[in-house]
Amino acid sequence: MSFPIFNFQIKEFYETDKFQYLLIHKNGSSSVCEIIKKNKYILNSVWCPHKVRWTVIRDPYERFTSALNYDLKRHKLKLDEININELFNGNVNQMTWENGNINHCISQASYLMNANIQWYVDIKDLNLFLKMHFNEFETINKNEDKIELNLDKKEIMKYLDFDYYVYNTIKNSHHMWKWNLGKIF
């Protein structure tokens, strides 16, 4: 008996000779990728046990509002023109991912499934991490023009419950990077 293979998310890893970085949209990925691109890198989704595998995580509500803002601006839409309930679930398929048309609001937990991440960096510590590991940091899209979103936070939080469970579990784990742990690669 065979079972179908479910791909919850197309994983995008930037790999160098020292590490593999999992890109999670709206988690400082533009800043990280800009620095990584200065090094020799390849895109790879195969796990390499001899390299450190890391990613950046972000508070789910902050990430959602940033993603929603980004997608609304990108598609030149207003909040009242969309069905907000359609934003929380789904996946990225190859056809939309390759041309950048993805739902940036998808749960960050879906990116982490089967990703074998060893180290997580909170977005609040990202500049310090980049400075320690690459001797530089680059903040991109930080002060982007934001659309005023009049959201019912209590309603949105219902959809983010699992994301918060994953986020808080990671934050309280020994896989969470802090500056006093030093360089990881």
MODELLER restraints for C-alpha pairs under 7 A, 6 or more apart:
rsr = mdl.restraints
at = mdl.atoms
rsr.add(forms.Gaussian(group=physical.xy_distance, feature=features.Distance(at['CA:8:A'], at['CA:91:A']), mean=5.85, stdev=0.5))
rsr.add(forms.Gaussian(group=physical.xy_distance, feature=features.Distance(at['CA:8:A'], at['CA:110:A']), mean=6.16, stdev=0.5))
rsr.add(forms.Gaussian(group=physical.xy_distance, feature=features.Distance(at['CA:9:A'], at['CA:91:A']), mean=5.63, stdev=0.5))
rsr.add(forms.Gaussian(group=physical.xy_distance, feature=features.Distance(at['CA:9:A'], at['CA:92:A']), mean=5.70, stdev=0.5))
rsr.add(forms.Gaussian(group=physical.xy_distance, feature=features.Distance(at['CA:9:A'], at['CA:110:A']), mean=6.30, stdev=0.5))
rsr.add(forms.Gaussian(group=physical.xy_distance, feature=features.Distance(at['CA:9:A'], at['CA:111:A']), mean=5.77, stdev=0.5))
rsr.add(forms.Gaussian(group=physical.xy_distance, feature=features.Distance(at['CA:10:A'], at['CA:92:A']), mean=6.30, stdev=0.5))
rsr.add(forms.Gaussian(group=physical.xy_distance, feature=features.Distance(at['CA:10:A'], at['CA:93:A']), mean=6.99, stdev=0.5))
rsr.add(forms.Gaussian(group=physical.xy_distance, feature=features.Distance(at['CA:11:A'], at['CA:45:A']), mean=6.33, stdev=0.5))
rsr.add(forms.Gaussian(group=physical.xy_distance, feature=features.Distance(at['CA:11:A'], at['CA:111:A']), mean=6.72, stdev=0.5))
rsr.add(forms.Gaussian(group=physical.xy_distance, feature=features.Distance(at['CA:12:A'], at['CA:22:A']), mean=5.94, stdev=0.5))
rsr.add(forms.Gaussian(group=physical.xy_distance, feature=features.Distance(at['CA:12:A'], at['CA:23:A']), mean=5.64, stdev=0.5))
rsr.add(forms.Gaussian(group=physical.xy_distance, feature=features.Distance(at['CA:12:A'], at['CA:43:A']), mean=6.71, stdev=0.5))
rsr.add(forms.Gaussian(group=physical.xy_distance, feature=features.Distance(at['CA:12:A'], at['CA:44:A']), mean=6.95, stdev=0.5))
rsr.add(forms.Gaussian(group=physical.xy_distance, feature=features.Distance(at['CA:12:A'], at['CA:45:A']), mean=6.47, stdev=0.5))
rsr.add(forms.Gaussian(group=physical.xy_distance, feature=features.Distance(at['CA:13:A'], at['CA:20:A']), mean=5.96, stdev=0.5))
rsr.add(forms.Gaussian(group=physical.xy_distance, feature=features.Distance(at['CA:13:A'], at['CA:21:A']), mean=5.22, stdev=0.5))
rsr.add(forms.Gaussian(group=physical.xy_distance, feature=features.Distance(at['CA:13:A'], at['CA:22:A']), mean=4.56, stdev=0.5))
rsr.add(forms.Gaussian(group=physical.xy_distance, feature=features.Distance(at['CA:13:A'], at['CA:23:A']), mean=6.11, stdev=0.5))
rsr.add(forms.Gaussian(group=physical.xy_distance, feature=features.Distance(at['CA:13:A'], at['CA:43:A']), mean=5.53, stdev=0.5))
rsr.add(forms.Gaussian(group=physical.xy_distance, feature=features.Distance(at['CA:13:A'], at['CA:44:A']), mean=5.35, stdev=0.5))
rsr.add(forms.Gaussian(group=physical.xy_distance, feature=features.Distance(at['CA:13:A'], at['CA:45:A']), mean=5.72, stdev=0.5))
rsr.add(forms.Gaussian(group=physical.xy_distance, feature=features.Distance(at['CA:14:A'], at['CA:20:A']), mean=5.57, stdev=0.5))
rsr.add(forms.Gaussian(group=physical.xy_distance, feature=features.Distance(at['CA:14:A'], at['CA:21:A']), mean=5.05, stdev=0.5))
rsr.add(forms.Gaussian(group=physical.xy_distance, feature=features.Distance(at['CA:14:A'], at['CA:22:A']), mean=6.63, stdev=0.5))
rsr.add(forms.Gaussian(group=physical.xy_distance, feature=features.Distance(at['CA:14:A'], at['CA:41:A']), mean=6.29, stdev=0.5))
rsr.add(forms.Gaussian(group=physical.xy_distance, feature=features.Distance(at['CA:14:A'], at['CA:42:A']), mean=5.85, stdev=0.5))
rsr.add(forms.Gaussian(group=physical.xy_distance, feature=features.Distance(at['CA:14:A'], at['CA:43:A']), mean=4.92, stdev=0.5))
rsr.add(forms.Gaussian(group=physical.xy_distance, feature=features.Distance(at['CA:14:A'], at['CA:44:A']), mean=6.49, stdev=0.5))
rsr.add(forms.Gaussian(group=physical.xy_distance, feature=features.Distance(at['CA:15:A'], at['CA:21:A']), mean=6.31, stdev=0.5))
rsr.add(forms.Gaussian(group=physical.xy_distance, feature=features.Distance(at['CA:15:A'], at['CA:41:A']), mean=5.24, stdev=0.5))
rsr.add(forms.Gaussian(group=physical.xy_distance, feature=features.Distance(at['CA:15:A'], at['CA:42:A']), mean=5.27, stdev=0.5))
rsr.add(forms.Gaussian(group=physical.xy_distance, feature=features.Distance(at['CA:15:A'], at['CA:43:A']), mean=6.10, stdev=0.5))
rsr.add(forms.Gaussian(group=physical.xy_distance, feature=features.Distance(at['CA:15:A'], at['CA:44:A']), mean=6.43, stdev=0.5))
rsr.add(forms.Gaussian(group=physical.xy_distance, feature=features.Distance(at['CA:16:A'], at['CA:40:A']), mean=6.05, stdev=0.5))
rsr.add(forms.Gaussian(group=physical.xy_distance, feature=features.Distance(at['CA:16:A'], at['CA:41:A']), mean=4.62, stdev=0.5))
rsr.add(forms.Gaussian(group=physical.xy_distance, feature=features.Distance(at['CA:16:A'], at['CA:42:A']), mean=6.70, stdev=0.5))
rsr.add(forms.Gaussian(group=physical.xy_distance, feature=features.Distance(at['CA:18:A'], at['CA:51:A']), mean=5.60, stdev=0.5))
rsr.add(forms.Gaussian(group=physical.xy_distance, feature=features.Distance(at['CA:18:A'], at['CA:52:A']), mean=6.80, stdev=0.5))
rsr.add(forms.Gaussian(group=physical.xy_distance, feature=features.Distance(at['CA:18:A'], at['CA:185:A']), mean=6.17, stdev=0.5))
rsr.add(forms.Gaussian(group=physical.xy_distance, feature=features.Distance(at['CA:19:A'], at['CA:51:A']), mean=4.78, stdev=0.5))
rsr.add(forms.Gaussian(group=physical.xy_distance, feature=features.Distance(at['CA:19:A'], at['CA:52:A']), mean=4.63, stdev=0.5))
rsr.add(forms.Gaussian(group=physical.xy_distance, feature=features.Distance(at['CA:19:A'], at['CA:53:A']), mean=5.74, stdev=0.5))
rsr.add(forms.Gaussian(group=physical.xy_distance, feature=features.Distance(at['CA:19:A'], at['CA:185:A']), mean=6.86, stdev=0.5))
rsr.add(forms.Gaussian(group=physical.xy_distance, feature=features.Distance(at['CA:20:A'], at['CA:51:A']), mean=6.60, stdev=0.5))
rsr.add(forms.Gaussian(group=physical.xy_distance, feature=features.Distance(at['CA:20:A'], at['CA:52:A']), mean=6.13, stdev=0.5))
rsr.add(forms.Gaussian(group=physical.xy_distance, feature=features.Distance(at['CA:20:A'], at['CA:53:A']), mean=4.63, stdev=0.5))
rsr.add(forms.Gaussian(group=physical.xy_distance, feature=features.Distance(at['CA:20:A'], at['CA:54:A']), mean=6.42, stdev=0.5))
rsr.add(forms.Gaussian(group=physical.xy_distance, feature=features.Distance(at['CA:21:A'], at['CA:53:A']), mean=5.82, stdev=0.5))
rsr.add(forms.Gaussian(group=physical.xy_distance, feature=features.Distance(at['CA:21:A'], at['CA:54:A']), mean=5.09, stdev=0.5))
rsr.add(forms.Gaussian(group=physical.xy_distance, feature=features.Distance(at['CA:21:A'], at['CA:55:A']), mean=5.59, stdev=0.5))
rsr.add(forms.Gaussian(group=physical.xy_distance, feature=features.Distance(at['CA:22:A'], at['CA:54:A']), mean=6.25, stdev=0.5))
rsr.add(forms.Gaussian(group=physical.xy_distance, feature=features.Distance(at['CA:22:A'], at['CA:55:A']), mean=5.04, stdev=0.5))
rsr.add(forms.Gaussian(group=physical.xy_distance, feature=features.Distance(at['CA:23:A'], at['CA:29:A']), mean=5.82, stdev=0.5))
rsr.add(forms.Gaussian(group=physical.xy_distance, feature=features.Distance(at['CA:23:A'], at['CA:55:A']), mean=6.67, stdev=0.5))
rsr.add(forms.Gaussian(group=physical.xy_distance, feature=features.Distance(at['CA:24:A'], at['CA:108:A']), mean=6.71, stdev=0.5))
rsr.add(forms.Gaussian(group=physical.xy_distance, feature=features.Distance(at['CA:24:A'], at['CA:111:A']), mean=6.54, stdev=0.5))
rsr.add(forms.Gaussian(group=physical.xy_distance, feature=features.Distance(at['CA:25:A'], at['CA:104:A']), mean=6.19, stdev=0.5))
rsr.add(forms.Gaussian(group=physical.xy_distance, feature=features.Distance(at['CA:26:A'], at['CA:63:A']), mean=6.21, stdev=0.5))
rsr.add(forms.Gaussian(group=physical.xy_distance, feature=features.Distance(at['CA:26:A'], at['CA:66:A']), mean=6.90, stdev=0.5))
rsr.add(forms.Gaussian(group=physical.xy_distance, feature=features.Distance(at['CA:26:A'], at['CA:67:A']), mean=6.12, stdev=0.5))
rsr.add(forms.Gaussian(group=physical.xy_distance, feature=features.Distance(at['CA:27:A'], at['CA:56:A']), mean=5.94, stdev=0.5))
rsr.add(forms.Gaussian(group=physical.xy_distance, feature=features.Distance(at['CA:27:A'], at['CA:57:A']), mean=6.10, stdev=0.5))
rsr.add(forms.Gaussian(group=physical.xy_distance, feature=features.Distance(at['CA:27:A'], at['CA:58:A']), mean=5.98, stdev=0.5))
rsr.add(forms.Gaussian(group=physical.xy_distance, feature=features.Distance(at['CA:27:A'], at['CA:123:A']), mean=6.46, stdev=0.5))
rsr.add(forms.Gaussian(group=physical.xy_distance, feature=features.Distance(at['CA:28:A'], at['CA:123:A']), mean=6.65, stdev=0.5))
rsr.add(forms.Gaussian(group=physical.xy_distance, feature=features.Distance(at['CA:30:A'], at['CA:140:A']), mean=6.22, stdev=0.5))
rsr.add(forms.Gaussian(group=physical.xy_distance, feature=features.Distance(at['CA:31:A'], at['CA:138:A']), mean=5.32, stdev=0.5))
rsr.add(forms.Gaussian(group=physical.xy_distance, feature=features.Distance(at['CA:31:A'], at['CA:139:A']), mean=5.40, stdev=0.5))
rsr.add(forms.Gaussian(group=physical.xy_distance, feature=features.Distance(at['CA:31:A'], at['CA:140:A']), mean=5.29, stdev=0.5))
rsr.add(forms.Gaussian(group=physical.xy_distance, feature=features.Distance(at['CA:52:A'], at['CA:118:A']), mean=6.67, stdev=0.5))
rsr.add(forms.Gaussian(group=physical.xy_distance, feature=features.Distance(at['CA:52:A'], at['CA:185:A']), mean=6.68, stdev=0.5))
rsr.add(forms.Gaussian(group=physical.xy_distance, feature=features.Distance(at['CA:53:A'], at['CA:117:A']), mean=5.21, stdev=0.5))
rsr.add(forms.Gaussian(group=physical.xy_distance, feature=features.Distance(at['CA:53:A'], at['CA:118:A']), mean=5.42, stdev=0.5))
rsr.add(forms.Gaussian(group=physical.xy_distance, feature=features.Distance(at['CA:53:A'], at['CA:119:A']), mean=6.55, stdev=0.5))
rsr.add(forms.Gaussian(group=physical.xy_distance, feature=features.Distance(at['CA:54:A'], at['CA:117:A']), mean=5.45, stdev=0.5))
rsr.add(forms.Gaussian(group=physical.xy_distance, feature=features.Distance(at['CA:54:A'], at['CA:118:A']), mean=5.82, stdev=0.5))
rsr.add(forms.Gaussian(group=physical.xy_distance, feature=features.Distance(at['CA:54:A'], at['CA:119:A']), mean=4.65, stdev=0.5))
rsr.add(forms.Gaussian(group=physical.xy_distance, feature=features.Distance(at['CA:54:A'], at['CA:120:A']), mean=5.71, stdev=0.5))
rsr.add(forms.Gaussian(group=physical.xy_distance, feature=features.Distance(at['CA:55:A'], at['CA:119:A']), mean=6.68, stdev=0.5))
rsr.add(forms.Gaussian(group=physical.xy_distance, feature=features.Distance(at['CA:55:A'], at['CA:120:A']), mean=5.23, stdev=0.5))
rsr.add(forms.Gaussian(group=physical.xy_distance, feature=features.Distance(at['CA:55:A'], at['CA:121:A']), mean=6.23, stdev=0.5))
rsr.add(forms.Gaussian(group=physical.xy_distance, feature=features.Distance(at['CA:56:A'], at['CA:120:A']), mean=5.59, stdev=0.5))
rsr.add(forms.Gaussian(group=physical.xy_distance, feature=features.Distance(at['CA:56:A'], at['CA:121:A']), mean=4.62, stdev=0.5))
rsr.add(forms.Gaussian(group=physical.xy_distance, feature=features.Distance(at['CA:56:A'], at['CA:122:A']), mean=5.65, stdev=0.5))
rsr.add(forms.Gaussian(group=physical.xy_distance, feature=features.Distance(at['CA:56:A'], at['CA:123:A']), mean=5.94, stdev=0.5))
rsr.add(forms.Gaussian(group=physical.xy_distance, feature=features.Distance(at['CA:57:A'], at['CA:120:A']), mean=6.51, stdev=0.5))
rsr.add(forms.Gaussian(group=physical.xy_distance, feature=features.Distance(at['CA:57:A'], at['CA:121:A']), mean=6.10, stdev=0.5))
rsr.add(forms.Gaussian(group=physical.xy_distance, feature=features.Distance(at['CA:57:A'], at['CA:122:A']), mean=5.05, stdev=0.5))
rsr.add(forms.Gaussian(group=physical.xy_distance, feature=features.Distance(at['CA:57:A'], at['CA:123:A']), mean=5.95, stdev=0.5))
rsr.add(forms.Gaussian(group=physical.xy_distance, feature=features.Distance(at['CA:58:A'], at['CA:122:A']), mean=5.92, stdev=0.5))
rsr.add(forms.Gaussian(group=physical.xy_distance, feature=features.Distance(at['CA:58:A'], at['CA:123:A']), mean=5.50, stdev=0.5))
rsr.add(forms.Gaussian(group=physical.xy_distance, feature=features.Distance(at['CA:60:A'], at['CA:160:A']), mean=6.66, stdev=0.5))
rsr.add(forms.Gaussian(group=physical.xy_distance, feature=features.Distance(at['CA:60:A'], at['CA:163:A']), mean=6.26, stdev=0.5))
rsr.add(forms.Gaussian(group=physical.xy_distance, feature=features.Distance(at['CA:60:A'], at['CA:164:A']), mean=6.32, stdev=0.5))
rsr.add(forms.Gaussian(group=physical.xy_distance, feature=features.Distance(at['CA:64:A'], at['CA:105:A']), mean=5.42, stdev=0.5))
rsr.add(forms.Gaussian(group=physical.xy_distance, feature=features.Distance(at['CA:67:A'], at['CA:104:A']), mean=5.16, stdev=0.5))
rsr.add(forms.Gaussian(group=physical.xy_distance, feature=features.Distance(at['CA:67:A'], at['CA:105:A']), mean=5.22, stdev=0.5))
rsr.add(forms.Gaussian(group=physical.xy_distance, feature=features.Distance(at['CA:68:A'], at['CA:105:A']), mean=6.13, stdev=0.5))
rsr.add(forms.Gaussian(group=physical.xy_distance, feature=features.Distance(at['CA:69:A'], at['CA:146:A']), mean=6.33, stdev=0.5))
rsr.add(forms.Gaussian(group=physical.xy_distance, feature=features.Distance(at['CA:69:A'], at['CA:147:A']), mean=6.12, stdev=0.5))
rsr.add(forms.Gaussian(group=physical.xy_distance, feature=features.Distance(at['CA:71:A'], at['CA:104:A']), mean=6.86, stdev=0.5))
rsr.add(forms.Gaussian(group=physical.xy_distance, feature=features.Distance(at['CA:72:A'], at['CA:78:A']), mean=6.25, stdev=0.5))
rsr.add(forms.Gaussian(group=physical.xy_distance, feature=features.Distance(at['CA:87:A'], at['CA:103:A']), mean=6.96, stdev=0.5))
rsr.add(forms.Gaussian(group=physical.xy_distance, feature=features.Distance(at['CA:87:A'], at['CA:105:A']), mean=5.84, stdev=0.5))
rsr.add(forms.Gaussian(group=physical.xy_distance, feature=features.Distance(at['CA:87:A'], at['CA:106:A']), mean=6.54, stdev=0.5))
rsr.add(forms.Gaussian(group=physical.xy_distance, feature=features.Distance(at['CA:88:A'], at['CA:105:A']), mean=6.08, stdev=0.5))
rsr.add(forms.Gaussian(group=physical.xy_distance, feature=features.Distance(at['CA:88:A'], at['CA:106:A']), mean=5.20, stdev=0.5))
rsr.add(forms.Gaussian(group=physical.xy_distance, feature=features.Distance(at['CA:88:A'], at['CA:107:A']), mean=6.44, stdev=0.5))
rsr.add(forms.Gaussian(group=physical.xy_distance, feature=features.Distance(at['CA:88:A'], at['CA:159:A']), mean=6.72, stdev=0.5))
rsr.add(forms.Gaussian(group=physical.xy_distance, feature=features.Distance(at['CA:89:A'], at['CA:106:A']), mean=5.69, stdev=0.5))
rsr.add(forms.Gaussian(group=physical.xy_distance, feature=features.Distance(at['CA:89:A'], at['CA:107:A']), mean=6.95, stdev=0.5))
rsr.add(forms.Gaussian(group=physical.xy_distance, feature=features.Distance(at['CA:90:A'], at['CA:106:A']), mean=6.70, stdev=0.5))
rsr.add(forms.Gaussian(group=physical.xy_distance, feature=features.Distance(at['CA:92:A'], at['CA:102:A']), mean=6.25, stdev=0.5))
rsr.add(forms.Gaussian(group=physical.xy_distance, feature=features.Distance(at['CA:96:A'], at['CA:102:A']), mean=5.97, stdev=0.5))
rsr.add(forms.Gaussian(group=physical.xy_distance, feature=features.Distance(at['CA:107:A'], at['CA:163:A']), mean=6.36, stdev=0.5))
rsr.add(forms.Gaussian(group=physical.xy_distance, feature=features.Distance(at['CA:108:A'], at['CA:163:A']), mean=6.82, stdev=0.5))
rsr.add(forms.Gaussian(group=physical.xy_distance, feature=features.Distance(at['CA:109:A'], at['CA:163:A']), mean=5.72, stdev=0.5))
rsr.add(forms.Gaussian(group=physical.xy_distance, feature=features.Distance(at['CA:109:A'], at['CA:166:A']), mean=6.53, stdev=0.5))
rsr.add(forms.Gaussian(group=physical.xy_distance, feature=features.Distance(at['CA:118:A'], at['CA:175:A']), mean=6.11, stdev=0.5))
rsr.add(forms.Gaussian(group=physical.xy_distance, feature=features.Distance(at['CA:119:A'], at['CA:175:A']), mean=4.95, stdev=0.5))
rsr.add(forms.Gaussian(group=physical.xy_distance, feature=features.Distance(at['CA:119:A'], at['CA:176:A']), mean=5.88, stdev=0.5))
rsr.add(forms.Gaussian(group=physical.xy_distance, feature=features.Distance(at['CA:119:A'], at['CA:177:A']), mean=6.12, stdev=0.5))
rsr.add(forms.Gaussian(group=physical.xy_distance, feature=features.Distance(at['CA:120:A'], at['CA:175:A']), mean=6.10, stdev=0.5))
rsr.add(forms.Gaussian(group=physical.xy_distance, feature=features.Distance(at['CA:120:A'], at['CA:176:A']), mean=4.91, stdev=0.5))
rsr.add(forms.Gaussian(group=physical.xy_distance, feature=features.Distance(at['CA:120:A'], at['CA:177:A']), mean=5.79, stdev=0.5))
rsr.add(forms.Gaussian(group=physical.xy_distance, feature=features.Distance(at['CA:121:A'], at['CA:176:A']), mean=6.20, stdev=0.5))
rsr.add(forms.Gaussian(group=physical.xy_distance, feature=features.Distance(at['CA:121:A'], at['CA:177:A']), mean=5.35, stdev=0.5))
rsr.add(forms.Gaussian(group=physical.xy_distance, feature=features.Distance(at['CA:127:A'], at['CA:137:A']), mean=5.61, stdev=0.5))
rsr.add(forms.Gaussian(group=physical.xy_distance, feature=features.Distance(at['CA:129:A'], at['CA:179:A']), mean=6.99, stdev=0.5))
rsr.add(forms.Gaussian(group=physical.xy_distance, feature=features.Distance(at['CA:130:A'], at['CA:136:A']), mean=6.01, stdev=0.5))
rsr.add(forms.Gaussian(group=physical.xy_distance, feature=features.Distance(at['CA:130:A'], at['CA:137:A']), mean=5.25, stdev=0.5))
rsr.add(forms.Gaussian(group=physical.xy_distance, feature=features.Distance(at['CA:131:A'], at['CA:137:A']), mean=5.46, stdev=0.5))
rsr.add(forms.Gaussian(group=physical.xy_distance, feature=features.Distance(at['CA:132:A'], at['CA:183:A']), mean=6.71, stdev=0.5))
rsr.add(forms.Gaussian(group=physical.xy_distance, feature=features.Distance(at['CA:133:A'], at['CA:183:A']), mean=6.14, stdev=0.5))
rsr.add(forms.Gaussian(group=physical.xy_distance, feature=features.Distance(at['CA:170:A'], at['CA:176:A']), mean=6.47, stdev=0.5))
